[in-house]
Amino acid sequence: MSRAHPFSLPGQMRLLRTVSHLKSRQIFFQLLRRLGPKRRVSAPVGIARRPGLSLTPPLPRHCGGEPWALTFIGVRKTFDPDRFDWPRMDQDKLWRYNLHYFDFLHEPGRTNGPELIESWIAANPQGREDAWEPFPVSLRLVNWIKFFLSPGAPSPLPPAWLESLALQAEWLTGNIEYHLLANHYFKNAKALVFAGTFFEGAQAQKWLELGLRILGEELGEQILPDGGHFERSPMYHCMILEDCLDLWNLCQGSGLDALSAFRERLAAVLPGMLAFAGGLTHPDGGIALFNDAALGIEPGHAELAAYHERLGGEPVQAGHGRVLSFPGSGYYRLSPRPGGTLIMDCGPIGPDYQPGHAHSDTLSFELSLDGRRVIVDSGCCQYLDGDIRRYNRGNMGHNSLTVDGMNQTEVWGAHRVGRRARPVHARAGEEGGALFAEGGHDGFLRLSGSPAHHRRIVWSGERIEIRDRVDGRGVHDLEMRLHVHPDCPVRQDGGFAMLNMGEASLRVEHDAGRLHIEQGWYCPHFGHAEPCVVICVRVRAQLPWLGSFFMTKMKA
C-alpha cells in the first residue's frame, strides 16, 4: 500500500482530508499550543485539604512487583534508588508517560510510594517535558489523591505534597486538551473533579465546577446509547468505565451536595457500560482487540464488575445471549454455545473529530471456540509510526477483505485518518436456528468501478460461513485474510487448511480458489509482536463477485 510523502500534492490532499473533520475549537487550540508560550502558574492560596473525604479501595495495578523495578507496555526497567531517572529518555514516549502516571502507587505490596513522590517533586519542575504534559498530569493527580486517601499514606500529609498537588491542578486548568478532546478531555475533567473535591476553597471550587461541567457534557457525547465508548476500542472503553467507577466512588465518599446529581448520572450509565464490556469479552476473560486495544493494560470486565458491586451497584448481566447487538458502537456478537464466541466489527471507526485510535478493520471479526481464541485480530504493538504500527492499523492486520491493495480507511502516521469507511446495513439475528451478523461499508467506493463490500457471517451448528460480496464494475484484485492464533498449529492439505485446537480441529476452505499460508503478526500486548499464520485467498475478479470462507469444527 503506497505512502504519500507529506510535502507532495497527494500528501497535502491527505492532510486536508484529515484536518477537515476537526472541530474549530481543536484547530484553534492546536495553533495556540504551537504558537503560544506555555503558561506558568503559582500554587493557589486559600485552599486546604477537605476533611472527611474517603474512598472505597480502587482497583490495584501491577507494574513490576519490585520497589525499584517498573514494567510498562511490556518493557521492564530498573532504577537506582539514590538517583531515580525520571526523564528516562532511553524509552519511547508512551513508556515515559506511564512512568509519570504513578499507577504503581496502587501496586499490592509497594512500600516506596512516599519516596517516589518526594523524588518526583524534587526532580520535575513545572513545565518539564512528559512530566507536565496534561495527560500524565491528569492521571497523576488522581493517583496521588487515591494514595493520599489510603491507609498507606503518611499522616499528616507533608505540606510539600499538598502544594505540588494543588500546583498541578492549577496548571491543568490552563492546559486542558481542547486540541485533542475524546478520552484525554475526559481524563482532564476527572482530575479536576478529584482535585476540586480533595481540596476546599475558592480555587478548588472552580476546579470542581469546571470538571463537572466538562464531564456533564462528555458523558452524553462519549457514552453511546448501547453503553459503548465512542472511540470504539474495547480497551479504551474499559479505561473510561474505570474512570466512571472512580468518579462514582468519589461522589459517594465526599458527602458533597454538589456531586449528588452527577452521582445519579453515573449510576444511570454504569450498567450499560458494564454490559457492553461483557459483550466485548472473549470466553478467556480478555477483551476483543479491535482498534487500538491490547491485553493487560486496563482492567477487564470481571474486575470492573466486582468494583461496581463493591461500590454498592447491583450485579449487571454480562450478556450471555446467543446474539448480542450493540448498534450504536457497531459491534455484534454470536455465541451459540458456552466457549464459542464470534465478534464482528461493523461500526464507525470512531468520532469523526478524533479517530486517533481507529484501525482499518470494518467487517473484521474474532473467533473463540472451546474457550480459546482461534481467529484473532493482529492487535496493537506500539503507538510509534513504523512497519508494525502500519500493519496493525491497516487492512493487512485484520480479518477482512482488501480491494486493489488499498486500505478501506485511510489510516496514516501513528494516529491519523483521512478518508473513512462508513458502515451500512449492519445487523445481527437468528434465522432457522442459525445465527448471523452482516453489514457493509463504502470504503472502496473511491476506486474505479466503485467497489462496495458486504459481508454476512452465518454460524450453524459446527459450521461458520464468511460470505463476502463485492458489488461494482470492472476487474479488481481481492484479498481475504484470516489471522490464526499462534497456539493453533496450521496444516495445509490441498485446497483447505486444518487448525489444530487440541481436542478438536477447524477445517478452513474457500470456494474461490487455493489457500495461501503466510506469516503475519499477532500483538496482544503492547511491545510484543508474535509471528502467526495468516490464511489468505487472492483472486482477480470481475465485479460483482461473491465468495465464501467455510470453517467447520471437527474432532481431532
N, C-alpha and C positions, 0 to 999 in steps of 0.2 A: 504494500500500500504506500503510495508516494507521499512524501512530506514536503510541504511548501516552505521555501525559505521565507523568514519573517519580513524581509525587505522587498521581496518580489511582489508583482501585482497579485498573483494568487494568494500569497501570504497576507497581503494587505486586505484583500477581499475577505479572507477567512477571519481576520481580526475584526473587520467591520461586522461580519455575521455574528461574531461572539459578543461584542460590546452592545450591539443593537438591542439585546434583551435586558440589559441592565436598567435598574431604576435610576431616575435622575439623581436621587439622593446618593446612590452608590458612586456615580460618576463624579459628583461634586466632592465627595469625601475622598475618593481616590486621588483626585487632583490636589486636594488640600494636604493630604499626607505626603505627597511628593514635593510640593512647593513650599509648604509652611514649616517652620521650626517646631519641634516638639515642645509642648507647653510644660514647664516645670511648676510644681506646686509645693506648698508648705503644709506641714501637718496641721490639720484643723484644731482649733482651740474650742474649749467649752463643751467637749464631749467626754463621756465616761462610760465604763462598762455597765451595761444594763443588768440589774440584779434579777435573780430568779429565773433566768433563761436556762432551759435544759433540752437535751436531745436524747431520743432513743438511740442506742448504738447503731451507727450506719453500717453499710456493707464493708467488709475488710478488703484489703488489697494484698497482692503478692508480688514483691518487687526484688526478690533475690534471696531473702532469708538470712542474710548476714549483716552485721552492723555497718560494715564499710564496703559492701558489695551491693550493686544495684543492677537489675535486669529490666530493660525496657525494649519493646519491639524485637525480642529475641536476642538482644546483644547484652552480655554481662560485662560489667566493668568494676574494677576495684579502685579504692581511693585511699590516699594517705590521710589518716585521721588528723595529723598535725598540719596538713596543708591541703584542704579539700579543694579539688579542682572544679569550681563551678562553671567556668566557660566551656570546658571540655570540647575544644574545637576539633578534636580528632573524630568526633561523631557528627552524623548529619543533624539537620535542624529538628526533625521530629524527635530524635533521641534527646537532644538538649532541651526541647520543650518539656518532655516527660520528666526530666531531672528537676525542672523548676515548678512542676505541678505540686510536688510534695504529697503525692498519693501514698508514698512509702510510710508516712506518719501513721497510717492505719493498718500496717502490716502486723499480723499477730506476732508477738514476742519482740518487736523492735523496742529497744530501750534508749537509743541515742537520738531520739527526736529533738529534745531540747538543745543538744549540742549542734545539730544540723540547722536549727532555726537561728541560733546565735551566729553560726558560721555564715549563713546566707546573709543576714543583716549586715555583718561586717564586710562582706566581700562584694556586695551588689548595690552600689549607689544608684540613686534614681536615674533612670534612662538607660541603664546598661542593656546591651543587645541580648535578646532572648529572655532574660530575667524580667524585664519590664515591658514586654510586649503584652497587649491586652488579653490575649487568650491565656497565657500562663498566669498572668496576674489574677484573672478571674478564678481559675481553678485553685490557685494557691490560697487566695482569700478564704474560699470555702473550706479547704482542707485545714488551714490553720484554725479557723473558728471551730470546726468539728473537734480538733485536737484540744483546743483551749477549754472546751466544754466536757472533755473526757476525764475519767479518773486518773489518767497518766500524766496530766498537765500539772506543773508546779502551782502551788497556791501560797501567796498571791502570785498572779502572773507578773513577770518582770515588766516594768514601765516601758523599756525599750521595745518589747514585743508589741505592746498595745499601740505605741507611737508608730511603729512600722506598719502595723495592720491598718491604722487609720490613714496613714500617708498613702498606702497603696490604693485604698478605696477612693480617696480624694483624687488621686491620679487617674484612676479608671474612669471617673465621671467625665473627664476631658478627653478620653481616648477610646470611647465606645466604638465598636467596629461597625459603624454605619456603612462602610465601604464594602463589607462582606455580607452582613446580615446572617440569616439562617441560624445554624447551631452556635456559631460564635456569638451572635447577638443575644441568644437565649442564655448562654453562659455568662455574658457580661451582666445581664439583668439579674440572674440568680445570685451572682456575687454581691451586687449592690443590695439586694434584699437581705442577704445574710449579714452584711456589714451594718446595714441600717437597723437591723434587729438586735445585733450584738451590742451596739453602742446606743446611747441615748444622748440627745442634744439636738440643736437646730440643724447642724450639718448632717448628722445621722438621719434625721427625719427627711432631708432632701434626698439622700441616697435611697431610703426606703420608698419614698413616693415615686422616684424615677424608675427604680427597678420594678415596682408593682405596675406602673403604667405600661412599661415595655412588655412585661410578661402577660398582662391582661390582653394586649393586642396580639402577642405572638402565640398564645395558646390557641386562639381561633385560627390563626394563619398556619401554624406549623403542625398542629394535630388534626389530621383529616377525619371526616365523619366515620370512617371504618376503624379508627383507632391508630392508624399508622402515622409515622412521622413523614413529613412531606419531602424529605430528601431521598426516600425510598431505599435506604440502606438499612438492613436488619441490625447492623452493629450500631449505627448512629441512633436508630430507634431505641435500642436498649440504653444508650447513653442518656438520651433525653428523658426516657422513662425513669431512670435512676434520679435524674435531676428533679423531676416532678415529685418523686417519693421523698427526696431530701427536703424539698420545699414544704411538703405536707407535714413532715416530721418537725420542721422549724415552726410552722404555724401552730401546731398542737402544743409545742413546748414553750411558746412565747408568752401566752396569756394576753396578747395584744388584740384589742378590738379591731384595729386597722387591718389585721390579717384574717379576720373571720370570713369575709366574703370571698377572699382569694382561696382560703381553705376549702370552701364549699365548691368552688370551680374545679379545684384539683381533684376533690373526691368524685366529681362527676365524670372526669376524663380518664381517671386511672383504670377503671375496669376495662374499658375498650382498648387502652394501650396494652394492658396485660394480655388480653385475649389475642390481640394482634401478635405480640411477641411469642405467644404459644403457637399460633398458627404458622409462624415462620421458623419453627424449631424442628429439627430432624429427630428421629427416634433416638439418636445417640445423645440428645440433650443439647447439641450445639446449633447455632443459628445457620440459616442459609447464607451463602456467600455472594449474594447479588450486589452489584455496585461496589463501592469501597467497603469491604467487610472482611474481617479476619477473626479467628477464634482466639479466645484468651485475653482480649483487650477490655471488653466490657462484660459486666455480669450477665449471665444467661437468664432465661425465663424462670427457672426454678428458684434461683437466688432472689430475683426481683419479686416473685410471688410471695416468697417467705417473708421478705422485708415488708411488703404491703400488709401481710397478716399481723406481723409484729406491731405495726402501727395501728392496728385495730380494724383494718379493712376486711371485708367479707371475702371468703375464698372465691376466686374467679376461675370459671371453667377454661381450660387451655384450648378448647376447641378440638374435640375428637370425632367430629362428624366425618362421614365418608367424603363429602365435598365441602370445602370452605372457600368462600369468595370474599375478597377484600377489594371491591370495585374502585374505591377512591384511590387506593395505592396501586392497584393493578396486579395484585398477586392472587393466585388461585392454587388451591391445594387439593390433591386427590389422595385419599387414604382408604383403600378398600378393606384393609385388614391391619391389625396391630403390627408394627415393624415395617410396614410398607408405606412410603410417602413420596409423592411427586409434587414438586412446587414449580409453578410456571410464572414467569415474569411477563406481563403484558400491560405494563403501566407506563405513564410518562417517566422520563428519565429523572425528573426532579423538578423543583421550582425553576421556572424559566430564568429568573434573575440570579440564581445561584445553583448551577448544576455541577459544581466542582468535584463532587464525589460520584458522578454518574459514569457508567460504562455503556458501551455499545452492545447491549445484551437483550434487546427486546425480543420476546418469544423464546428466549433460552429457558432451560429447566434444569433441575437437580432431581436425582432419584435415589432413594434408600430402599433396600429390600432386606428382609430378615434382620432389621435393626441396624444395618450398616450402610454407609454411603457407597454407592456403586458408580453412578454417573454424577460428576462433580463440576462445579464452576471452577475456573482457574484461580479465583480468589484475589488477594491483594498482597503483594510482596513489599512495596515501598511507595512513598509519595514523591520521590525524586524522579524527574523525567529520565527516561532511558529505555532500553530494549524491553526489559521485563515489565516496566510500567505500561508501555505501549501494548505489549502482549495482553496483560491483564485487562486493560480498558477496551481494546479493540475487539472486533468480531472474532479474531483468531482465538481469543481466550474463552469463548463461550460456546454453548451447545445450540447454535442457531444456524442460519443459512446466510451465505455471503454471495453477492452478485458482482461479477466482474472485479473481484478483489477489493471492493470498496467497503468501508465501514458504513453501517446503516445510519449511525450517529457520528458526526464529525468531531471525535474526541482528539485533542491535541495538547501538547505541553503536559504538565503534571496534573492540571485541574481544569483545563479549559474545554469549551464545547462550542462549535459553530452551528452547523445545521443539526436539527434534532429529529429523530424518528418519532412520529406521533402514532400512538396505538389507536386501533379501530376495532369495533365489533368484538370486544373481549367479553367472555362469559364462561361459566362452568356449570355442570349439572350432571344428571343421571338419566340415561335412556335405556330401557330394557335391561336393567341390571348392570350395564357398563357405565363407567364414569368418563367424563370428557372435560377438557378445557381447550378453549380455542380463542384465537384473535388474529389480528393482522397489524401491519404498520405501513407507513408511507415513506420510509427512509430511503428507498431506492428510486422513487419517482423522478428524481433529478437526472437519472441516467437516460440514455437514449432508449426509446421504446417504453418508457415509464413502467418499469417492473414494480409489482406490488406483491409482497409476501404475505401469505396467510398460512397459519399452522393450526392443525387440530390434533390433539392428543387424546387417544381413546384407550382406556385401561379396562380390559375384560378378562376376568379370570387370571390366568398366568401370562397373558399376552398384552403387550403395550404397542400400539401403533403410533408413530410420529409422522403424520401426514402433512406434507408441505405442498402448497400450491403457489406458483408464481405466475401471476397474470401479467399481461403486457404484450409487446411486439418485438420481433427480431430475435437474433441468436445471441445468447449470453452464456458466460461461464458461471456455473453454480457450484458451490461447495457447501457440504453439510458436515458438521464436526460433532463428535461425542468425546468428552474427556472422561477417562476411566480412572477411578481411584487407584493409587499406587498399590494398595493391598489386594487388588483383584488382578492376578496374572491373566494375560490375554493370549489366546492361541488362535491363529488364523488357519482356517481349514476350508480351502476352496473359496466359495463365494460368501462365506459367513465367518464370524469370529465368535469364540467361546470365552466368556468371562468367568473365571473360577472364583466362586464366593464361599468356598469351604464345603458345606453340605449340599450346596446347590450350584448350578451354573446358569448363566444368562447367555442365550444364543442371540446374536445380533446379525441382521442381514438387511439389505436394501434392494428394492425392486428395480433400481435404475442401473445397477452395474456392480463391479467388483469393489470390495472394500480395500482401502489403503490404511496401513498401520504406520503411524508416525510418532515421534516423540514430541510431547508438549510439556506444559508446566502446570503444576498444582501448588498453590501458595496459600495454604490455610492459615498460616501465621505470618505476621509481619517479619521481614528479614530472612525468610526461608523460602526457597524455590525448589520443589521436588520434581524430578522428571516423572512424567506419567505418559501412558499410552493414549493417543488420540486416534479414534476410528474416523476415517474421512471417506467421503464419497464425492467425486468430482465428475461433472457432466457438462458437455457443451450442448445446450438445449435451445430448441426453438420454442419461444413462448406463444401461448400459455403452456405451462408444464406442470405435471403432477408426479410426485414420487414419495415413497414412504420408507422409513426405518421400521423394522419389526423386531421387537425384543421379546423373547419367550423364556420364561423361567423353567428350568429343567432340573431333575435330580442329578446330582454329580455322578 
